[in-house]
Amino acid sequence: MPEADSTVPFDFSSYGSEIADLAARGLNDAAGAEGVRAAMARVTGRAEEVQTSRLSTNEHLIACGPGCADCCRVNVTVLLPEAIAIAAYLEEIGAGDEINAMKIRVADTAARVRWMEDDERIRAGVACPFLDGRGWCAIYPVRPLTCRALSSTDPEQCRRALAAHGSDEEETIVVNIFQKFLMEGTFRALATAMERAGLDTTGRELCRSVTRCLLDPRLAHDFLAGKRIKFPES
Ligand code: SF4
């Protein structure tokens, strides 16, 4: 695809409408978890296509990459289609010991961070259970939109900011603002499509949501039928 002219202002409003329509069509066509995953793949695929088309100048450089997982210690909020897609991906990549151990870690982390604010979690150093032994995201193709919105231009700034978190010293992180707005806009557009379709738009913590999806094979059908998905004690 030809690179977009990055000097031309990006029309986030039109982009949001496009993503909302794309998500609505995908969710409308979906009959189960795989259909939801396909709908999410179309949404994130379009977001990545736009992101790539704008990465032409230095000010758009992003430092985030494989093995740089300093920020993977905060609570991540997902919408249900994202959690369903992640659970479907985990089921697809196998039932080996490594994946089974990861599913157990995800459930354990869900319980551990349940009542933790970001500050507390950062202080406790509770890492995301989807990090593999190399510090790579094991669910990278289906990672949440909130994770995609993290777009630091300097990993050292991230480390200093996390180290200073909760103290009086503040550390500024220079982010790629285009990517941040793009992914946050994609999240909002997905929520808009869900709301219009009468689907459950509640945002929930990543590990808790994925665990709930893994434990209930009917969840995707119930979600697509417009039922409000109950979580224990929610
Ligand atoms: S899902 Fe992946 S990118 Fe997001 S916090 Fe976890 S390991 Fe990091």
py3Dmol code that shows the C-alpha trace and the ligand (Angstrom):
import py3Dmol

protein = """\
ATOM      1  CA  MET A   1       0.000   0.000   0.000  1.00  0.00           C
ATOM      2  CA  PRO A   2       1.404   3.460  -0.861  1.00  0.00           C
ATOM      3  CA  GLU A   3       2.497   5.575   2.091  1.00  0.00           C
ATOM      4  CA  ALA A   4       0.098   8.305   3.098  1.00  0.00           C
ATOM      5  CA  ASP A   5       1.366  11.869   3.089  1.00  0.00           C
ATOM      6  CA  SER A   6       2.035  12.371   6.811  1.00  0.00           C
ATOM      7  CA  THR A   7       1.820  16.161   6.393  1.00  0.00           C
ATOM      8  CA  VAL A   8      -1.908  15.830   5.628  1.00  0.00           C
ATOM      9  CA  PRO A   9      -4.003  15.891   8.822  1.00  0.00           C
ATOM     10  CA  PHE A  10      -5.608  12.548   9.490  1.00  0.00           C
ATOM     11  CA  ASP A  11      -9.395  12.491   9.649  1.00  0.00           C
ATOM     12  CA  PHE A  12      -9.975  10.590  12.895  1.00  0.00           C
ATOM     13  CA  SER A  13     -13.718  11.155  12.684  1.00  0.00           C
ATOM     14  CA  SER A  14     -14.049   9.393   9.301  1.00  0.00           C
ATOM     15  CA  TYR A  15     -11.703   6.687  10.487  1.00  0.00           C
ATOM     16  CA  GLY A  16     -13.884   6.087  13.568  1.00  0.00           C
ATOM     17  CA  SER A  17     -16.986   5.771  11.392  1.00  0.00           C
ATOM     18  CA  GLU A  18     -15.195   3.356   9.087  1.00  0.00           C
ATOM     19  CA  ILE A  19     -14.066   1.168  11.991  1.00  0.00           C
ATOM     20  CA  ALA A  20     -17.510   1.235  13.619  1.00  0.00           C
ATOM     21  CA  ASP A  21     -19.073   0.044  10.336  1.00  0.00           C
ATOM     22  CA  LEU A  22     -16.397  -2.611   9.876  1.00  0.00           C
ATOM     23  CA  ALA A  23     -16.853  -3.897  13.422  1.00  0.00           C
ATOM     24  CA  ALA A  24     -20.643  -3.840  13.133  1.00  0.00           C
ATOM     25  CA  ARG A  25     -20.565  -5.911   9.941  1.00  0.00           C
ATOM     26  CA  GLY A  26     -18.081  -8.370  11.396  1.00  0.00           C
ATOM     27  CA  LEU A  27     -19.989  -8.875  14.636  1.00  0.00           C
ATOM     28  CA  ASN A  28     -23.274  -9.136  12.753  1.00  0.00           C
ATOM     29  CA  ASP A  29     -21.835 -11.912  10.578  1.00  0.00           C
ATOM     30  CA  ALA A  30     -20.246 -13.756  13.510  1.00  0.00           C
ATOM     31  CA  ALA A  31     -21.905 -16.935  14.761  1.00  0.00           C
ATOM     32  CA  GLY A  32     -19.420 -17.804  17.504  1.00  0.00           C
ATOM     33  CA  ALA A  33     -15.950 -17.222  18.901  1.00  0.00           C
ATOM     34  CA  GLU A  34     -14.161 -17.732  15.590  1.00  0.00           C
ATOM     35  CA  GLY A  35     -16.455 -15.230  13.899  1.00  0.00           C
ATOM     36  CA  VAL A  36     -15.733 -12.682  16.631  1.00  0.00           C
ATOM     37  CA  ARG A  37     -12.032 -13.323  16.197  1.00  0.00           C
ATOM     38  CA  ALA A  38     -12.363 -12.773  12.444  1.00  0.00           C
ATOM     39  CA  ALA A  39     -14.232  -9.504  13.059  1.00  0.00           C
ATOM     40  CA  MET A  40     -11.487  -8.331  15.415  1.00  0.00           C
ATOM     41  CA  ALA A  41      -8.823  -9.322  12.880  1.00  0.00           C
ATOM     42  CA  ARG A  42     -10.470  -7.089  10.297  1.00  0.00           C
ATOM     43  CA  VAL A  43     -10.661  -4.178  12.768  1.00  0.00           C
ATOM     44  CA  THR A  44      -7.065  -4.454  14.008  1.00  0.00           C
ATOM     45  CA  GLY A  45      -5.846  -5.195  10.479  1.00  0.00           C
ATOM     46  CA  ARG A  46      -7.321  -1.935   9.246  1.00  0.00           C
ATOM     47  CA  ALA A  47      -5.846  -0.044  12.221  1.00  0.00           C
ATOM     48  CA  GLU A  48      -2.395  -1.492  11.521  1.00  0.00           C
ATOM     49  CA  GLU A  49      -2.711  -0.670   7.838  1.00  0.00           C
ATOM     50  CA  VAL A  50      -3.376   2.975   8.681  1.00  0.00           C
ATOM     51  CA  GLN A  51      -0.620   3.010  11.301  1.00  0.00           C
ATOM     52  CA  THR A  52       1.934   1.613   8.853  1.00  0.00           C
ATOM     53  CA  SER A  53       0.956   4.104   6.182  1.00  0.00           C
ATOM     54  CA  ARG A  54       1.825   6.995   8.528  1.00  0.00           C
ATOM     55  CA  LEU A  55       5.154   5.723   9.854  1.00  0.00           C
ATOM     56  CA  SER A  56       7.292   7.646   7.424  1.00  0.00           C
ATOM     57  CA  THR A  57       9.044  10.321   9.447  1.00  0.00           C
ATOM     58  CA  ASN A  58      11.273  10.391  12.496  1.00  0.00           C
ATOM     59  CA  GLU A  59       8.725  11.979  14.764  1.00  0.00           C
ATOM     60  CA  HIS A  60       6.569   8.903  14.257  1.00  0.00           C
ATOM     61  CA  LEU A  61       9.199   6.408  15.400  1.00  0.00           C
ATOM     62  CA  ILE A  62       8.098   4.023  18.123  1.00  0.00           C
ATOM     63  CA  ALA A  63      10.476   2.344  20.524  1.00  0.00           C
ATOM     64  CA  CYS A  64       8.095  -0.455  21.619  1.00  0.00           C
ATOM     65  CA  GLY A  65       9.117  -3.828  20.244  1.00  0.00           C
ATOM     66  CA  PRO A  66       9.650  -7.506  21.028  1.00  0.00           C
ATOM     67  CA  GLY A  67      11.248  -8.088  24.413  1.00  0.00           C
ATOM     68  CA  CYS A  68      10.580  -4.545  25.638  1.00  0.00           C
ATOM     69  CA  ALA A  69       7.917  -5.329  28.196  1.00  0.00           C
ATOM     70  CA  ASP A  70       8.423  -2.712  30.892  1.00  0.00           C
ATOM     71  CA  CYS A  71       4.902  -1.371  30.498  1.00  0.00           C
ATOM     72  CA  CYS A  72       3.315  -4.855  30.662  1.00  0.00           C
ATOM     73  CA  ARG A  73       2.751  -4.403  34.396  1.00  0.00           C
ATOM     74  CA  VAL A  74      -0.376  -2.308  34.381  1.00  0.00           C
ATOM     75  CA  ASN A  75      -4.038  -3.240  34.305  1.00  0.00           C
ATOM     76  CA  VAL A  76      -5.360  -3.535  30.759  1.00  0.00           C
ATOM     77  CA  THR A  77      -9.031  -2.986  30.002  1.00  0.00           C
ATOM     78  CA  VAL A  78     -10.598  -4.943  27.142  1.00  0.00           C
ATOM     79  CA  LEU A  79     -13.993  -5.191  25.480  1.00  0.00           C
ATOM     80  CA  LEU A  80     -15.500  -8.660  25.232  1.00  0.00           C
ATOM     81  CA  PRO A  81     -14.755  -9.184  21.503  1.00  0.00           C
ATOM     82  CA  GLU A  82     -11.084  -8.667  22.308  1.00  0.00           C
ATOM     83  CA  ALA A  83     -11.185 -11.231  25.139  1.00  0.00           C
ATOM     84  CA  ILE A  84     -13.113 -13.708  22.980  1.00  0.00           C
ATOM     85  CA  ALA A  85     -10.533 -13.331  20.198  1.00  0.00           C
ATOM     86  CA  ILE A  86      -7.650 -13.883  22.634  1.00  0.00           C
ATOM     87  CA  ALA A  87      -9.292 -16.984  24.141  1.00  0.00           C
ATOM     88  CA  ALA A  88      -9.948 -18.376  20.638  1.00  0.00           C
ATOM     89  CA  TYR A  89      -6.326 -17.715  19.717  1.00  0.00           C
ATOM     90  CA  LEU A  90      -5.091 -19.557  22.823  1.00  0.00           C
ATOM     91  CA  GLU A  91      -7.324 -22.521  21.982  1.00  0.00           C
ATOM     92  CA  GLU A  92      -5.900 -22.533  18.456  1.00  0.00           C
ATOM     93  CA  ILE A  93      -2.226 -22.371  19.346  1.00  0.00           C
ATOM     94  CA  GLY A  94      -2.565 -25.520  21.374  1.00  0.00           C
ATOM     95  CA  ALA A  95      -3.080 -27.416  24.557  1.00  0.00           C
ATOM     96  CA  GLY A  96       0.612 -28.022  25.262  1.00  0.00           C
ATOM     97  CA  ASP A  97       2.154 -27.646  28.705  1.00  0.00           C
ATOM     98  CA  GLU A  98       3.337 -24.125  27.966  1.00  0.00           C
ATOM     99  CA  ILE A  99      -0.107 -22.854  26.960  1.00  0.00           C
ATOM    100  CA  ASN A 100      -1.804 -24.686  29.808  1.00  0.00           C
ATOM    101  CA  ALA A 101       0.645 -23.130  32.253  1.00  0.00           C
ATOM    102  CA  MET A 102      -0.070 -19.736  30.712  1.00  0.00           C
ATOM    103  CA  LYS A 103      -3.838 -20.208  31.129  1.00  0.00           C
ATOM    104  CA  ILE A 104      -3.273 -21.030  34.811  1.00  0.00           C
ATOM    105  CA  ARG A 105      -1.068 -17.936  35.192  1.00  0.00           C
ATOM    106  CA  VAL A 106      -3.772 -15.825  33.538  1.00  0.00           C
ATOM    107  CA  ALA A 107      -6.407 -17.073  35.999  1.00  0.00           C
ATOM    108  CA  ASP A 108      -4.043 -16.579  38.957  1.00  0.00           C
ATOM    109  CA  THR A 109      -3.187 -13.061  37.817  1.00  0.00           C
ATOM    110  CA  ALA A 110      -6.880 -12.263  37.373  1.00  0.00           C
ATOM    111  CA  ALA A 111      -7.464 -13.133  41.029  1.00  0.00           C
ATOM    112  CA  ARG A 112      -4.343 -11.346  42.217  1.00  0.00           C
ATOM    113  CA  VAL A 113      -4.931  -8.006  40.476  1.00  0.00           C
ATOM    114  CA  ARG A 114      -8.688  -8.017  40.935  1.00  0.00           C
ATOM    115  CA  TRP A 115      -8.743  -5.168  43.439  1.00  0.00           C
ATOM    116  CA  MET A 116      -5.412  -3.566  42.538  1.00  0.00           C
ATOM    117  CA  GLU A 117      -5.208  -0.044  41.196  1.00  0.00           C
ATOM    118  CA  ASP A 118      -2.448   0.590  38.657  1.00  0.00           C
ATOM    119  CA  ASP A 119      -0.202   2.171  41.316  1.00  0.00           C
ATOM    120  CA  GLU A 120      -0.441  -0.870  43.535  1.00  0.00           C
ATOM    121  CA  ARG A 121       0.151  -3.288  40.691  1.00  0.00           C
ATOM    122  CA  ILE A 122       3.216  -1.409  39.480  1.00  0.00           C
ATOM    123  CA  ARG A 123       4.625  -1.337  43.007  1.00  0.00           C
ATOM    124  CA  ALA A 124       3.974  -5.074  43.354  1.00  0.00           C
ATOM    125  CA  GLY A 125       5.544  -5.693  39.924  1.00  0.00           C
ATOM    126  CA  VAL A 126       2.779  -8.029  38.741  1.00  0.00           C
ATOM    127  CA  ALA A 127       3.711  -8.730  35.130  1.00  0.00           C
ATOM    128  CA  CYS A 128       1.219  -9.647  32.440  1.00  0.00           C
ATOM    129  CA  PRO A 129       0.928 -13.466  32.306  1.00  0.00           C
ATOM    130  CA  PHE A 130       0.925 -13.354  28.514  1.00  0.00           C
ATOM    131  CA  LEU A 131       4.631 -12.511  28.506  1.00  0.00           C
ATOM    132  CA  ASP A 132       6.658 -15.512  27.457  1.00  0.00           C
ATOM    133  CA  GLY A 133      10.107 -16.502  28.717  1.00  0.00           C
ATOM    134  CA  ARG A 134      11.783 -13.999  26.366  1.00  0.00           C
ATOM    135  CA  GLY A 135       9.593 -11.098  27.496  1.00  0.00           C
ATOM    136  CA  TRP A 136       7.607 -11.221  24.256  1.00  0.00           C
ATOM    137  CA  CYS A 137       3.838 -10.954  24.075  1.00  0.00           C
ATOM    138  CA  ALA A 138       2.573 -14.510  23.418  1.00  0.00           C
ATOM    139  CA  ILE A 139      -0.732 -13.188  22.066  1.00  0.00           C
ATOM    140  CA  TYR A 140       0.803 -10.483  19.891  1.00  0.00           C
ATOM    141  CA  PRO A 141      -1.473 -10.993  16.826  1.00  0.00           C
ATOM    142  CA  VAL A 142      -4.568 -10.555  19.013  1.00  0.00           C
ATOM    143  CA  ARG A 143      -3.195  -8.238  21.713  1.00  0.00           C
ATOM    144  CA  PRO A 144      -5.631  -5.696  23.145  1.00  0.00           C
ATOM    145  CA  LEU A 145      -6.165  -2.290  21.577  1.00  0.00           C
ATOM    146  CA  THR A 146      -5.081  -0.686  24.867  1.00  0.00           C
ATOM    147  CA  CYS A 147      -1.685  -2.379  24.488  1.00  0.00           C
ATOM    148  CA  ARG A 148      -1.466  -1.209  20.879  1.00  0.00           C
ATOM    149  CA  ALA A 149      -2.078   2.371  22.067  1.00  0.00           C
ATOM    150  CA  LEU A 150       1.103   2.297  24.157  1.00  0.00           C
ATOM    151  CA  SER A 151       3.594   3.962  21.869  1.00  0.00           C
ATOM    152  CA  SER A 152       6.647   5.196  23.722  1.00  0.00           C
ATOM    153  CA  THR A 153       9.467   6.711  21.738  1.00  0.00           C
ATOM    154  CA  ASP A 154      12.041   5.963  24.444  1.00  0.00           C
ATOM    155  CA  PRO A 155      12.131   2.777  26.579  1.00  0.00           C
ATOM    156  CA  GLU A 156      14.450   4.447  29.121  1.00  0.00           C
ATOM    157  CA  GLN A 157      11.751   7.033  29.820  1.00  0.00           C
ATOM    158  CA  CYS A 158       9.268   4.190  30.444  1.00  0.00           C
ATOM    159  CA  ARG A 159      11.641   2.533  32.911  1.00  0.00           C
ATOM    160  CA  ARG A 160      12.298   5.785  34.771  1.00  0.00           C
ATOM    161  CA  ALA A 161       8.561   6.593  34.835  1.00  0.00           C
ATOM    162  CA  LEU A 162       7.694   3.189  36.270  1.00  0.00           C
ATOM    163  CA  ALA A 163      10.482   3.437  38.845  1.00  0.00           C
ATOM    164  CA  ALA A 164       9.245   6.882  39.889  1.00  0.00           C
ATOM    165  CA  HIS A 165       5.578   5.858  39.886  1.00  0.00           C
ATOM    166  CA  GLY A 166       3.822   6.931  43.063  1.00  0.00           C
ATOM    167  CA  SER A 167       6.692   9.159  44.151  1.00  0.00           C
ATOM    168  CA  ASP A 168       6.820  12.951  43.954  1.00  0.00           C
ATOM    169  CA  GLU A 169       9.149  12.801  40.974  1.00  0.00           C
ATOM    170  CA  GLU A 170       7.389  12.776  37.657  1.00  0.00           C
ATOM    171  CA  GLU A 171       8.905  11.387  34.500  1.00  0.00           C
ATOM    172  CA  THR A 172       7.544  12.402  31.130  1.00  0.00           C
ATOM    173  CA  ILE A 173       7.156   9.751  28.449  1.00  0.00           C
ATOM    174  CA  VAL A 174       7.161  11.051  24.904  1.00  0.00           C
ATOM    175  CA  VAL A 175       4.710   8.932  22.968  1.00  0.00           C
ATOM    176  CA  ASN A 176       3.802   8.553  19.335  1.00  0.00           C
ATOM    177  CA  ILE A 177       0.603  10.522  19.646  1.00  0.00           C
ATOM    178  CA  PHE A 178      -0.736   9.396  16.271  1.00  0.00           C
ATOM    179  CA  GLN A 179      -0.598   5.729  17.199  1.00  0.00           C
ATOM    180  CA  LYS A 180      -2.077   6.434  20.631  1.00  0.00           C
ATOM    181  CA  PHE A 181      -5.030   8.352  19.155  1.00  0.00           C
ATOM    182  CA  LEU A 182      -5.464   5.785  16.387  1.00  0.00           C
ATOM    183  CA  MET A 183      -5.726   2.794  18.721  1.00  0.00           C
ATOM    184  CA  GLU A 184      -7.812   4.613  21.324  1.00  0.00           C
ATOM    185  CA  GLY A 185     -10.109   5.731  18.501  1.00  0.00           C
ATOM    186  CA  THR A 186     -10.335   2.136  17.302  1.00  0.00           C
ATOM    187  CA  PHE A 187     -11.335   1.035  20.816  1.00  0.00           C
ATOM    188  CA  ARG A 188     -14.050   3.703  20.977  1.00  0.00           C
ATOM    189  CA  ALA A 189     -15.325   2.835  17.483  1.00  0.00           C
ATOM    190  CA  LEU A 190     -15.573  -0.838  18.443  1.00  0.00           C
ATOM    191  CA  ALA A 191     -17.551   0.130  21.544  1.00  0.00           C
ATOM    192  CA  THR A 192     -19.824   2.312  19.404  1.00  0.00           C
ATOM    193  CA  ALA A 193     -20.550  -0.600  17.049  1.00  0.00           C
ATOM    194  CA  MET A 194     -21.321  -2.851  20.013  1.00  0.00           C
ATOM    195  CA  GLU A 195     -23.602  -0.301  21.611  1.00  0.00           C
ATOM    196  CA  ARG A 196     -25.561   0.175  18.379  1.00  0.00           C
ATOM    197  CA  ALA A 197     -25.967  -3.595  18.096  1.00  0.00           C
ATOM    198  CA  GLY A 198     -27.239  -3.854  21.681  1.00  0.00           C
ATOM    199  CA  LEU A 199     -24.207  -5.853  22.822  1.00  0.00           C
ATOM    200  CA  ASP A 200     -22.558  -5.795  26.244  1.00  0.00           C
ATOM    201  CA  THR A 201     -20.098  -2.876  26.104  1.00  0.00           C
ATOM    202  CA  THR A 202     -18.637  -3.263  29.583  1.00  0.00           C
ATOM    203  CA  GLY A 203     -14.859  -2.876  29.655  1.00  0.00           C
ATOM    204  CA  ARG A 204     -13.183  -5.342  31.993  1.00  0.00           C
ATOM    205  CA  GLU A 205      -9.694  -6.337  33.121  1.00  0.00           C
ATOM    206  CA  LEU A 206      -7.832  -8.438  30.546  1.00  0.00           C
ATOM    207  CA  CYS A 207      -6.955 -11.561  32.582  1.00  0.00           C
ATOM    208  CA  ARG A 208     -10.361 -11.799  34.187  1.00  0.00           C
ATOM    209  CA  SER A 209     -12.119 -11.464  30.840  1.00  0.00           C
ATOM    210  CA  VAL A 210      -9.970 -14.044  29.057  1.00  0.00           C
ATOM    211  CA  THR A 211     -10.314 -16.518  31.932  1.00  0.00           C
ATOM    212  CA  ARG A 212     -14.086 -16.101  31.835  1.00  0.00           C
ATOM    213  CA  CYS A 213     -14.073 -16.777  28.065  1.00  0.00           C
ATOM    214  CA  LEU A 214     -11.855 -19.850  28.422  1.00  0.00           C
ATOM    215  CA  LEU A 215     -14.110 -21.323  31.095  1.00  0.00           C
ATOM    216  CA  ASP A 216     -17.369 -20.831  29.209  1.00  0.00           C
ATOM    217  CA  PRO A 217     -17.575 -22.095  25.600  1.00  0.00           C
ATOM    218  CA  ARG A 218     -21.087 -20.569  25.326  1.00  0.00           C
ATOM    219  CA  LEU A 219     -19.943 -17.065  26.193  1.00  0.00           C
ATOM    220  CA  ALA A 220     -19.398 -15.894  22.605  1.00  0.00           C
ATOM    221  CA  HIS A 221     -22.885 -17.074  21.584  1.00  0.00           C
ATOM    222  CA  ASP A 222     -24.477 -15.406  24.593  1.00  0.00           C
ATOM    223  CA  PHE A 223     -22.571 -12.193  23.916  1.00  0.00           C
ATOM    224  CA  LEU A 224     -23.630 -12.173  20.251  1.00  0.00           C
ATOM    225  CA  ALA A 225     -27.236 -12.823  21.328  1.00  0.00           C
ATOM    226  CA  GLY A 226     -27.133  -9.560  23.271  1.00  0.00           C
ATOM    227  CA  LYS A 227     -27.003 -11.059  26.740  1.00  0.00           C
ATOM    228  CA  ARG A 228     -25.172  -9.201  29.468  1.00  0.00           C
ATOM    229  CA  ILE A 229     -22.276 -11.418  30.438  1.00  0.00           C
ATOM    230  CA  LYS A 230     -22.172 -11.990  34.162  1.00  0.00           C
ATOM    231  CA  PHE A 231     -18.871 -12.214  35.955  1.00  0.00           C
ATOM    232  CA  PRO A 232     -18.622 -13.759  39.429  1.00  0.00           C
ATOM    233  CA  GLU A 233     -19.509 -11.143  42.061  1.00  0.00           C
ATOM    234  CA  SER A 234     -19.913  -8.437  39.408  1.00  0.00           C
TER     235      SER A 234
END
"""
ligand_1 = """\
8
SF4
S -1.244 -8.525 26.378
Fe 0.850 -8.507 25.525
S 1.297 -6.323 25.105
Fe -0.500 -6.399 26.473
S 0.309 -6.186 28.579
Fe 0.174 -8.406 28.115
S 2.184 -9.016 27.298
Fe 2.059 -6.745 27.221
"""
view = py3Dmol.view(width=600, height=400)
view.addModel(protein, "pdb")
view.setStyle({"model": 0}, {"cartoon": {"style": "trace"}})
view.addModel(ligand_1, "xyz")
view.setStyle({"model": 1}, {"stick": {}})
view.zoomTo()
view.show()
